[in-house]
């Protein structure tokens, strides 16, 4: 081979190598970005209607949130059905002939899981003159407990119990009044928000004190929790930008909370403040705090020392009150609730709303798409492409939504980005459209307008939109 041919051959080789390197570099860059930023913000994507991957079910009725994931075995379906019955039906006072379902109280919010999560859906603030049913009040005082969590009130603990069994004084309750707040969009159209004001009433264990910290929280809908647990921790942490290194005004940081089973702090991903590490602990905590049902994870009755002194000798439903086998079935039920599929996802107006959702940077926190990892509790949920619209991280949402109550690493301004899948069906399942942690927003528009802090730029972008664009964005949310 002549010298000229050798030079041409090596030059061609270098060009090919350089081209391959360039394509590889571009592939890596685009691959890293694609899960955080949707590639087709103004077009329907193939499979976009499958919000929960293979765990998607298409039902727009009041039962839309209550289906098991498709394809589970006959044996697993039996576990789901039994778990559903212990989730749905009322627990009773011990002793009772219903030995597997007794032991509720002495203090409680409700008699069943479905008392808060009716049809596996979302709670709401109490109407005028009514006691809270599907919304509870977290309590604490300054300081932290031995695990870094909120320090409970010495007489009331970490949750106000408005109900009790016969012979026991309930702790008290609260009522809400709303302060109207007037505002206008940039095009001059007026709107009105409502700011909730809380008053504690009927307190039976003394005054709460001037320094009480409280946080009202409406029950969240349950579809897709198993898929969210199946997302690898590394994926969630990849969305964090605690110091806002990219200077887009949006940070996002993980909460690390106490894992009672592991006896160490782990990533929090469930609850309004990401204050629960996994579904099992979330369910056990609700049994204990909401219904007064002990489990092997939380074997002690949920009472303050003075309450335990008065009521500690009352009959209980066994130790623990829910046996591990039944508890496991309720956890399985919660894990395997499927996700409603998208509706009208190819509609022109919905696609316009989807584009506006991205342009207003709502998708920076409400991450549209991610993948689950290997998930041994339910293999069917492994390796699924899902569209939950959350990053499961904490964000400063501004003083307007602040509760002022720290919860592990979450400060008083921070809330976890709630998943949006299925949110358009809340009106079908629960017959209301109250959103945000305390249900102050009466519709999607009000929920957006309450966004502040890191989300303030998105809120301003929404206010600056034309009326037709605002309607398109809301219609997109309705389709989720």
C-alpha positions as CSV (number, residue, x, y, z in Angstrom):
1,X,0.0,0.0,0.0
2,X,1.3,3.4,-1.0
3,X,2.0,6.1,1.7
4,X,-0.9,8.2,0.2
5,X,-3.4,5.2,0.6
6,X,-2.2,4.6,4.2
7,X,-2.8,8.3,5.1
8,X,-6.3,8.2,3.5
9,X,-7.1,5.0,5.2
10,X,-6.1,6.2,8.7
11,X,-7.8,9.6,8.1
12,X,-11.0,7.8,7.2
13,X,-10.6,5.6,10.3
14,X,-10.2,8.6,12.5
15,X,-13.3,10.3,10.9
16,X,-15.3,7.2,11.5
17,X,-14.0,6.9,15.1
18,X,-14.8,10.6,15.7
19,X,-18.2,10.3,14.2
20,X,-18.9,7.2,16.4
21,X,-17.7,9.1,19.4
22,X,-19.9,12.1,18.6
23,X,-23.0,10.0,18.2
24,X,-22.2,8.1,21.4
25,X,-21.8,11.4,23.2
26,X,-25.1,12.7,21.9
27,X,-26.8,9.4,22.8
28,X,-25.6,9.6,26.3
29,X,-26.7,13.3,26.7
30,X,-30.1,12.6,25.2
31,X,-30.6,9.4,27.2
32,X,-29.9,11.2,30.4
33,X,-32.4,13.9,29.6
34,X,-35.2,11.9,28.1
35,X,-36.8,10.7,31.3
36,X,-36.8,14.2,32.9
37,X,-37.9,16.1,29.8
38,X,-40.5,14.6,27.5
39,X,-39.3,14.5,23.9
40,X,-42.7,15.0,22.2
41,X,-44.3,17.7,24.3
42,X,-46.8,18.6,21.6
43,X,-47.5,15.2,20.2
44,X,-49.1,12.0,21.4
45,X,-46.5,9.4,22.2
46,X,-46.9,5.7,21.5
47,X,-48.1,4.0,24.7
48,X,-48.8,7.3,26.5
49,X,-52.2,6.1,27.6
50,X,-50.6,3.3,29.6
51,X,-49.9,5.4,32.7
52,X,-49.0,2.4,34.8
53,X,-47.3,0.2,32.1
54,X,-48.8,-3.3,32.3
55,X,-50.5,-2.2,35.6
56,X,-52.9,0.0,33.7
57,X,-56.7,-0.5,33.8
58,X,-59.2,1.5,31.7
59,X,-62.2,2.4,33.9
60,X,-63.7,5.8,34.3
61,X,-66.4,4.9,36.7
62,X,-66.5,5.3,40.5
63,X,-64.5,2.1,40.7
64,X,-61.6,3.4,38.7
65,X,-59.1,3.3,41.5
66,X,-60.1,-0.1,43.0
67,X,-58.8,-2.7,40.4
68,X,-55.9,-5.1,40.9
69,X,-53.1,-5.1,38.4
70,X,-53.9,-7.3,35.4
71,X,-52.5,-10.7,35.1
72,X,-51.9,-11.8,38.7
73,X,-52.4,-15.4,39.6
74,X,-55.5,-16.9,41.1
75,X,-53.7,-17.2,44.4
76,X,-52.6,-13.6,44.4
77,X,-56.0,-12.4,43.4
78,X,-57.4,-14.2,46.5
79,X,-54.8,-12.3,48.6
80,X,-56.0,-9.0,46.9
81,X,-59.6,-9.8,47.6
82,X,-59.0,-10.6,51.3
83,X,-56.8,-7.6,51.7
84,X,-59.6,-5.5,50.1
85,X,-62.1,-6.7,52.7
86,X,-59.9,-5.8,55.6
87,X,-59.2,-2.5,54.0
88,X,-62.8,-1.7,53.3
89,X,-64.9,-3.0,56.2
90,X,-65.2,-1.5,59.6
91,X,-63.1,-2.8,62.6
92,X,-65.0,-3.3,65.9
93,X,-64.4,-2.9,69.6
94,X,-62.8,-5.8,71.5
95,X,-63.8,-8.2,72.7
96,X,-65.9,-9.4,69.9
97,X,-67.0,-12.6,68.1
98,X,-65.3,-11.0,65.1
99,X,-61.9,-11.9,66.5
100,X,-60.0,-11.2,63.3
101,X,-61.3,-7.7,63.0
102,X,-61.6,-6.4,66.6
103,X,-59.5,-4.0,68.7
104,X,-60.2,-0.7,67.2
105,X,-59.3,2.3,69.4
106,X,-59.4,3.3,72.2
107,X,-58.6,6.5,70.2
108,X,-59.2,6.8,66.5
109,X,-60.1,8.9,63.5
110,X,-62.1,6.3,61.6
111,X,-63.2,2.6,61.8
112,X,-61.7,1.5,58.5
113,X,-59.0,2.3,55.9
114,X,-61.7,3.2,53.4
115,X,-63.1,5.7,56.0
116,X,-60.4,8.0,54.7
117,X,-59.7,6.4,51.3
118,X,-63.2,5.9,50.1
119,X,-63.1,3.6,47.1
120,X,-59.3,4.0,47.3
121,X,-59.6,7.6,46.5
122,X,-58.9,11.1,47.9
123,X,-60.2,12.7,51.1
124,X,-61.7,16.1,51.5
125,X,-62.0,18.9,54.1
126,X,-65.1,18.7,56.3
127,X,-68.1,20.6,55.1
128,X,-69.6,23.3,57.4
129,X,-71.0,21.9,60.6
130,X,-69.5,18.4,60.1
131,X,-66.5,16.7,61.7
132,X,-63.5,15.8,59.7
133,X,-63.8,12.2,58.2
134,X,-61.2,11.8,55.5
135,X,-58.8,14.5,56.7
136,X,-56.6,14.4,59.8
137,X,-54.5,16.8,61.8
138,X,-50.8,16.1,62.5
139,X,-49.5,17.6,65.8
140,X,-46.1,18.3,67.2
141,X,-44.1,20.7,69.3
142,X,-40.6,22.2,68.7
143,X,-37.8,19.7,68.6
144,X,-37.4,16.2,67.2
145,X,-37.8,12.7,68.6
146,X,-35.0,10.2,68.9
147,X,-35.2,9.3,65.2
148,X,-35.2,12.9,63.9
149,X,-39.0,13.0,63.3
150,X,-41.6,15.4,64.7
151,X,-41.7,15.6,68.5
152,X,-45.2,14.7,69.5
153,X,-47.3,16.8,71.9
154,X,-46.9,15.3,75.5
155,X,-50.7,14.9,75.9
156,X,-51.9,14.4,72.3
157,X,-49.0,12.8,70.5
158,X,-48.5,13.3,66.8
159,X,-52.1,13.1,65.6
160,X,-55.4,14.5,66.8
161,X,-58.0,11.7,67.3
162,X,-61.6,13.1,67.0
163,X,-63.2,9.8,67.9
164,X,-63.0,7.1,70.6
165,X,-64.6,3.9,71.8
166,X,-67.3,3.9,74.5
167,X,-66.0,5.1,77.9
168,X,-63.0,6.9,76.4
169,X,-62.8,10.7,75.8
170,X,-61.9,11.6,72.2
171,X,-59.0,14.0,72.0
172,X,-60.9,16.8,70.2
173,X,-61.5,18.1,66.8
174,X,-61.1,21.1,64.6
175,X,-63.2,23.4,62.4
176,X,-62.2,25.4,59.3
177,X,-63.2,28.8,58.2
178,X,-62.1,30.2,54.9
179,X,-60.7,33.7,54.1
180,X,-61.5,34.7,50.5
181,X,-58.5,35.9,48.5
182,X,-59.2,37.9,45.3
183,X,-56.9,37.9,42.3
184,X,-56.8,38.5,38.6
185,X,-55.2,36.7,35.7
186,X,-53.0,38.8,33.4
187,X,-55.8,39.1,30.9
188,X,-58.0,40.7,33.6
189,X,-60.3,37.8,34.4
190,X,-60.9,37.7,38.2
191,X,-60.6,34.6,40.4
192,X,-61.0,34.0,44.1
193,X,-59.0,31.5,46.3
194,X,-59.9,30.5,49.8
195,X,-57.3,30.4,52.7
196,X,-58.2,28.0,55.4
197,X,-58.1,29.1,59.1
198,X,-58.1,26.3,61.7
199,X,-59.6,26.3,65.2
200,X,-59.2,23.4,67.7
201,X,-62.4,22.6,69.6
202,X,-63.7,20.1,72.1
203,X,-60.2,19.4,73.5
204,X,-60.5,16.9,76.3
205,X,-56.9,16.5,77.4
206,X,-56.0,20.1,78.1
207,X,-54.9,23.1,76.1
208,X,-52.6,22.4,73.1
209,X,-50.4,25.4,74.1
210,X,-49.3,28.4,72.2
211,X,-46.4,26.7,70.5
212,X,-48.3,23.8,69.0
213,X,-47.3,22.9,65.4
214,X,-50.1,21.4,63.2
215,X,-50.5,20.2,59.7
216,X,-53.9,19.3,58.2
217,X,-53.7,16.5,55.6
218,X,-56.4,15.1,53.4
219,X,-56.1,11.4,52.4
220,X,-54.5,10.8,49.1
221,X,-55.7,8.4,46.4
222,X,-54.0,5.1,46.3
223,X,-53.5,3.8,42.7
224,X,-50.0,3.1,41.7
225,X,-48.3,3.0,45.1
226,X,-46.6,-0.3,44.3
227,X,-45.1,1.2,41.1
228,X,-43.7,4.2,43.0
229,X,-42.1,1.8,45.5
230,X,-40.6,-0.1,42.5
231,X,-38.7,3.0,41.3
232,X,-35.1,2.6,42.1
233,X,-33.7,5.0,44.7
234,X,-31.0,6.1,42.3
235,X,-33.6,7.2,39.8
236,X,-35.3,9.4,42.4
237,X,-32.1,10.9,43.6
238,X,-31.1,11.7,39.9
239,X,-33.9,14.3,39.9
240,X,-32.6,16.1,43.0
241,X,-30.8,19.4,42.6
242,X,-30.6,20.6,46.2
243,X,-28.4,23.5,45.5
244,X,-30.1,24.4,42.2
245,X,-26.8,23.9,40.4
246,X,-28.6,24.4,37.0
247,X,-29.9,27.7,38.2
248,X,-33.5,27.1,37.0
249,X,-35.0,28.1,40.3
250,X,-36.1,24.6,41.1
251,X,-34.2,22.4,43.5
252,X,-35.8,19.3,44.9
253,X,-34.3,17.2,47.7
254,X,-34.9,13.9,49.2
255,X,-36.4,13.3,52.7
256,X,-34.7,10.7,54.9
257,X,-37.0,9.2,57.5
258,X,-37.0,6.5,60.1
259,X,-37.5,3.0,58.8
260,X,-38.9,1.1,61.8
261,X,-38.1,-2.4,60.4
262,X,-34.5,-1.6,59.4
263,X,-33.9,0.6,62.5
264,X,-32.2,3.3,60.4
265,X,-33.0,6.3,58.3
266,X,-33.8,5.6,54.6
267,X,-35.3,7.6,51.7
268,X,-38.8,8.7,52.2
269,X,-41.2,8.6,49.3
270,X,-44.8,8.3,50.6
271,X,-47.0,10.8,52.3
272,X,-47.5,14.5,51.8
273,X,-44.0,15.2,53.2
274,X,-42.3,12.0,52.0
275,X,-42.3,11.0,55.6
276,X,-42.8,7.3,55.1
277,X,-40.1,5.0,53.6
278,X,-42.3,2.2,52.2
279,X,-45.9,1.0,51.8
280,X,-45.6,-1.5,54.7
281,X,-44.8,1.2,57.2
282,X,-47.3,3.6,55.7
283,X,-50.1,1.0,56.2
284,X,-48.9,0.0,59.7
285,X,-48.8,3.7,60.7
286,X,-52.3,4.3,59.4
287,X,-53.6,1.2,61.3
288,X,-52.0,2.6,64.5
289,X,-52.6,6.3,64.2
290,X,-56.0,6.4,62.3
291,X,-57.7,3.3,63.8
292,X,-55.8,2.3,67.0
293,X,-55.0,-1.1,65.5
294,X,-51.6,-2.5,66.6
295,X,-49.4,-4.5,64.3
296,X,-46.1,-6.3,64.7
297,X,-44.4,-3.2,63.3
298,X,-46.1,-0.9,65.8
299,X,-47.2,-3.1,68.7
300,X,-48.0,-0.3,71.2
301,X,-51.4,1.4,71.4
302,X,-51.3,5.0,70.1
303,X,-51.8,6.8,73.3
304,X,-50.0,9.4,75.4
305,X,-48.7,8.4,78.8
306,X,-51.6,10.0,80.6
307,X,-54.1,8.3,78.2
308,X,-52.3,5.0,78.6
309,X,-52.6,5.3,82.4
310,X,-56.4,5.8,82.1
311,X,-57.1,3.3,79.3
312,X,-54.2,0.9,79.1
313,X,-56.2,-1.9,80.8
314,X,-59.1,-1.8,78.4
315,X,-59.7,-5.0,76.4
316,X,-57.7,-5.2,73.2
317,X,-57.9,-7.3,70.1
318,X,-54.8,-9.3,70.8
319,X,-51.1,-8.6,70.5
320,X,-50.9,-7.5,67.8
321,X,-54.4,-6.7,66.9
322,X,-53.9,-7.4,63.2
323,X,-52.1,-10.6,62.6
324,X,-49.1,-10.6,60.2
325,X,-50.8,-12.8,57.6
326,X,-53.8,-10.4,57.4
327,X,-51.6,-7.4,57.6
328,X,-49.6,-8.7,54.7
329,X,-52.7,-9.1,52.6
330,X,-53.7,-5.5,53.2
331,X,-50.2,-4.4,52.2
332,X,-50.4,-6.6,49.1
333,X,-53.8,-5.0,48.3
334,X,-52.3,-1.6,48.6
335,X,-49.3,-2.4,46.5
336,X,-51.2,-4.0,43.6
337,X,-53.9,-1.3,43.0
338,X,-53.6,-0.5,39.3
339,X,-53.4,2.9,37.6
340,X,-56.2,4.3,35.5
341,X,-55.3,4.7,31.9
342,X,-55.2,8.1,30.2
343,X,-58.4,9.5,28.5
344,X,-58.5,11.7,25.4
345,X,-54.7,11.7,25.3
346,X,-54.7,12.3,21.5
347,X,-57.2,15.1,21.6
348,X,-55.8,18.3,20.1
349,X,-56.7,20.5,23.1
350,X,-55.2,18.0,25.5
351,X,-52.0,17.9,23.5
352,X,-51.9,21.7,23.6
353,X,-52.3,21.5,27.4
354,X,-49.5,19.0,27.6
355,X,-47.2,21.4,25.7
356,X,-48.1,24.3,28.0
357,X,-47.5,22.0,31.0
358,X,-43.9,21.5,29.8
359,X,-43.4,25.1,28.7
360,X,-44.5,26.4,32.1
361,X,-41.9,24.0,33.7
362,X,-44.6,22.1,35.6
363,X,-42.8,18.9,34.3
364,X,-39.6,19.9,36.2
365,X,-41.1,18.5,39.4
366,X,-44.1,16.5,38.0
367,X,-41.7,14.3,36.0
368,X,-43.9,12.7,33.3
369,X,-42.1,9.4,32.7
370,X,-39.7,7.1,34.4
371,X,-39.0,3.4,34.7
372,X,-39.3,1.0,37.6
373,X,-36.5,-1.4,38.6
374,X,-36.6,-4.9,39.8
375,X,-39.2,-5.3,42.4
376,X,-39.3,-8.6,44.3
377,X,-42.5,-8.1,46.3
378,X,-44.5,-8.1,43.0
379,X,-42.5,-9.0,40.0
380,X,-45.3,-7.8,37.6
381,X,-44.4,-4.2,38.6
382,X,-40.7,-4.6,37.6
383,X,-39.2,-2.9,34.6
384,X,-42.2,-0.9,33.7
385,X,-42.3,2.4,31.8
386,X,-44.7,4.5,33.9
387,X,-46.1,8.1,33.8
388,X,-46.7,9.1,37.4
389,X,-46.0,12.9,37.0
390,X,-43.9,13.1,40.2
391,X,-40.3,13.2,41.3
392,X,-41.1,12.1,44.9
393,X,-38.9,14.9,46.2
394,X,-39.4,17.8,48.5
395,X,-39.9,21.3,47.1
396,X,-40.3,24.7,48.8
397,X,-43.9,25.6,47.8
398,X,-43.9,29.1,49.4
399,X,-45.4,30.7,52.4
400,X,-49.0,30.4,51.0
401,X,-49.0,26.6,51.3
402,X,-46.6,26.4,54.3
403,X,-47.7,24.5,57.4
404,X,-44.6,25.6,59.4
405,X,-44.2,22.1,60.8
406,X,-41.0,20.2,60.1
407,X,-41.2,16.5,59.3
408,X,-37.8,14.8,59.4
409,X,-35.7,16.8,56.8
410,X,-38.8,18.5,55.3
411,X,-39.1,22.1,56.6
412,X,-42.4,24.0,57.1
413,X,-42.4,25.2,53.5
414,X,-41.7,21.9,51.8
415,X,-44.0,19.3,50.3
416,X,-43.4,16.2,48.3
417,X,-44.5,16.5,44.6
418,X,-47.7,14.4,44.5
419,X,-48.2,12.0,41.6
420,X,-50.8,13.3,39.2
421,X,-51.8,10.0,37.5
422,X,-55.5,9.3,37.9
423,X,-56.2,12.8,39.3
424,X,-58.7,13.6,36.5
425,X,-60.9,10.8,37.8
426,X,-61.2,12.0,41.5
427,X,-64.5,13.7,40.6
428,X,-65.8,10.4,39.3
429,X,-64.6,8.3,42.2
430,X,-65.0,10.7,45.2
431,X,-67.6,13.1,43.8
432,X,-65.4,16.2,44.5
433,X,-62.5,18.2,43.1
434,X,-60.7,19.3,46.3
435,X,-57.0,19.3,45.8
436,X,-53.7,20.1,47.7
437,X,-52.7,18.7,51.1
438,X,-55.7,20.3,52.9
439,X,-58.2,20.4,50.1
440,X,-58.3,24.2,50.0
441,X,-58.3,24.2,46.2
442,X,-61.7,23.6,44.7
443,X,-60.5,22.7,41.3
444,X,-57.3,22.3,39.2
445,X,-57.1,26.1,38.4
446,X,-57.0,27.0,42.1
447,X,-54.5,24.3,42.9
448,X,-52.1,25.8,40.3
449,X,-52.7,29.3,41.6
450,X,-51.6,28.3,45.1
451,X,-48.2,27.2,43.8
452,X,-45.4,29.4,45.2
453,X,-41.8,29.1,46.1
454,X,-40.0,27.0,43.6
455,X,-43.2,26.7,41.6
456,X,-43.9,30.4,41.5
457,X,-42.6,30.8,37.9
458,X,-45.0,28.1,36.7
459,X,-47.8,29.8,38.5
460,X,-47.0,33.1,36.9
461,X,-46.7,31.4,33.5
462,X,-50.3,30.0,34.0
463,X,-51.6,33.5,35.0
464,X,-50.1,35.0,31.9
465,X,-51.7,32.4,29.6
466,X,-54.8,33.2,27.5
467,X,-58.1,31.8,28.8
468,X,-58.1,29.2,26.1
469,X,-54.6,28.1,27.0
470,X,-55.5,27.9,30.7
471,X,-58.4,25.7,29.8
472,X,-56.2,23.5,27.6
473,X,-53.8,23.0,30.5
474,X,-56.6,22.1,32.8
475,X,-58.0,19.7,30.2
476,X,-54.6,18.0,30.0
477,X,-54.7,17.5,33.8
478,X,-58.3,16.1,33.4
479,X,-56.8,13.5,31.0
480,X,-54.3,12.1,33.5
